[in-house]
Amino acid sequence: MKNQILKGCFLMILILSQRGYAQIIITNKKFSFGTTGRIGAGYSPNADGRTGRQLNLANQGSLGGRMDQGDYVDFLPAFHFTPVVGDSAKKTKIDMQARLSFYSGGTFLGNVDTKSNQGMIVALPEAFVEARNIMGSDWDVWAGSRWLRFDDVHIADYFYFDDHSATGWGVRHKNTRFSMFFPAAIDTAASNSTPYSYTNIISGGKHLIYRQREVFVLEQTIPFKNNDHKVKLLAEFHAVDKSGKHSVENYPSDYGWVLGAKLNSNLKTRLPGSFNQISLRYGAGIANGGDGGNTQTWRTYGAPNEVTRTYKGAYSLTAVEHFLLNLSDRWSLNGYAVYTQSKGGADSDNKAIDYYKREIFNKKSEFNTGVRATYYFNNWFHILSELHYAQRKDGTQDPASMVKFVLAPTIVPTAERSVWARPHIRLIAEISRYNDQAMNTLYSPFLQQSGSKRIGTYLGVRTEWWVF
């Protein structure tokens, strides 16, 4: 009897579930799907365990070359809406886009079937709606969370000048854009930024309260000479309120601002697509970010002033030169140079105490330069070679430096003679040389694993792709 009752219940659940699923009919056809990624295997022959580690200097991200960068895969689903009123509505473009990001925190991203995926990071950095040319007008509007960033030094994975990736909203009219962003970072104890959270005891118990940073951004693009040249002007204002009167911590309100200009120029070479980009950006106060290869100005650098506990007097100056020369159907050259000098709110040129009672560096300077030469052996086989130099000086320490050479024979199955052709399947060989300061302070992921060594090596087979 008991078994019959159980069978009857199971049959009823099965019938109801089938009816429930039968009512779900997906008819949406206004959908597109994109993806970007870089994944593969690599190892360092002269490192402990031979595990492949990036050779670049620490605290500089991918400046110094990105071919040995860790695995990541992004999936970009997008839904497209169509206006229903008026002829002018046909010009309106309405999109909802999301980005599902998967990053390797361990050795390889794909090792999920062997229980070795410890440290894999899954994120949703984008989910927003954008409407462009609303009802045939020159107005665009968006809201949500997005990677809102423009020109980048691709060979160093470095989005410079105007990376405003965060949650917010914005409007644009022709060449004028205004945006407001609300960057979120509850766990700021792991960074050098001004604290975004504090402990509130207003209700009698301890509760974590978020302290919001507000970022106002105004951008103006000015084209001239038949759009062969474009100047982009940038202005930002940052504000963060003080911690509440019932908080355990006592954080004052603080402010910052940014000014910058960038010139994009199309260059006439034997093959089209060549350009030159040059930019200069200055940030003050809490807007003196970034660090670690990131360029968002809200990633405040250094320690606060010892007396006022604010970042008044802090600054950061960044200059970038980036070019691409398509010299012939055989050769392309892509090069860059980046200089950054930053100081926190403390008076010290070396180390100072931050909000978390840690002693951190309060001043730094960085210089990075590199070039990639692409030789088109034929349509589907390209030979990439890179030479990079990276230097960073923390406080009053001696500068740490690295020189890295890369050789990467590459299969390009799309058979396109272009630096932007993808996917790539690359055989990668890298060798780097560190100076004494980098060696002795273990100033790279490779050195942190292998110990003090003059020479670093990396070998790998990796692929890179993007489809939008």
Helices and strands as residue ranges (DSSP letters): H 2-22, E 31-43, G 48-50, E 72-81, G 87-91, E 93-103, E 121-132, G 134-136, E 139-146, E 152-153, G 154-156, E 158-159, E 166-173, E 176-181, G 188-190, E 197-200, E 207-210, E 213-224, E 229-240, E 254-266, E 275-285, E 315-326, E 331-343, E 351-353, E 359-361, E 363-376, E 381-394, E 400-411, E 424-434, H 436-440, H 445-450, E 455-467
